[in-house]
């Protein structure tokens, strides 16, 4: 028995081949993988927010008659935050930090109770020559960008080969 006959245009088998070709499906994934690698590498240059919260309670015997009492309790609460940023073009980094703590003492002759201590620090670290022109991350970024272009060219080549084979 012979099935129904009809004319088959060139577009129909080409569309089927492009849809079902496994090599082509893999070639379509490679640029996406390279994009994910680029994003992972660029993450090294995104700012990082840090924080630290802590509490320290210390009970100790008095060190002199002026401390007062049989024991002195010193409590320190810490609330620190910061922002770190690696510099992409020079290999250095910038750090902003805010340090804040509260100290409470049971000593009778404490001048300030509770005492609040805080500081703000901005630090720029730039090595003189190390990593100034290129470092491991920047080198990987360049290699991955080239691999991304290669993936695009390979995808176009696989598409062209598949279409040519169908024709």
Helices and strands as residue ranges (DSSP letters): H 10-20, H 22-42, G 43-45, E 48-60, E 72-86, E 93-105, E 115-125, H 136-166
